[in-house]
Amino acid sequence: MKTTTSLLQDKYGPLMTLDALAETLNRSSQGLRVSLLTQSDLSTTINLTKRKIGRRVYFKTDGIAKIIDGETLFNG
């Protein structure tokens, strides 16, 4: 049985775009973007996985998998 991390990495690689994250969370891209600007435990935890490369924003796939699995105490 595959883990959440391996499933997401097989599909998206080590970094996820905002669109990929929205698809994974079954949200619209614009709705997710607005949600990540609010002050909540979930948005703070997801934003810890955020990485900027140039002007593009990505999210660490392994961090998102941990969040999905309920491991909310995430360290970078």
C-alpha positions in Angstrom: 0.0 0.0 0.0 1.4 3.4 -1.0 1.7 6.2 1.5 0.1 9.7 0.9 3.6 11.1 0.3 4.5 8.6 -2.4 1.1 9.0 -4.1 1.4 12.8 -4.2 5.1 12.7 -5.3 4.3 10.3 -8.1 1.6 12.6 -9.4 3.2 16.1 -8.7 6.9 15.6 -7.9 8.7 17.2 -4.9 6.9 20.6 -5.3 3.2 21.3 -5.9 1.8 24.4 -7.6 -1.2 26.2 -6.2 -3.4 24.6 -8.8 -2.1 21.1 -7.9 -2.7 21.8 -4.2 -6.2 23.1 -4.9 -7.0 19.9 -6.9 -5.7 17.7 -4.1 -7.8 19.6 -1.5 -10.8 19.7 -3.9 -10.9 23.5 -3.8 -10.9 26.1 -6.5 -7.5 27.8 -7.0 -8.9 31.3 -6.2 -10.7 30.0 -3.1 -7.6 28.3 -1.9 -5.5 31.5 -2.5 -8.0 33.5 -0.5 -8.0 30.9 2.3 -4.3 30.9 2.6 -4.3 34.7 3.3 -6.6 34.3 6.3 -5.3 33.6 9.9 -6.2 30.0 10.7 -4.3 26.9 11.9 -4.7 25.2 8.6 -3.6 28.1 6.5 -0.6 28.7 8.8 0.4 25.1 8.6 0.1 25.0 4.8 2.0 28.2 4.4 4.9 26.6 6.3 5.4 24.4 3.3 5.4 27.3 0.8 8.6 27.9 -1.2 9.1 30.7 -3.7 11.3 30.1 -6.7 11.6 33.4 -8.6 8.1 34.7 -8.8 6.4 31.3 -8.6 5.0 29.8 -5.5 5.2 26.1 -4.7 4.3 23.9 -1.8 6.5 21.0 -0.5 4.7 17.8 -1.5 5.9 15.8 1.6 4.7 18.6 3.9 1.3 18.6 2.3 1.1 14.8 2.6 1.9 15.1 6.4 -0.9 17.7 6.8 -3.3 15.4 5.0 -2.3 12.5 7.2 -3.0 14.7 10.3 0.6 15.4 11.3 0.0 19.2 11.8 3.2 19.7 13.8 5.3 20.4 10.8 8.9 21.6 10.9 9.9 23.0 7.6 
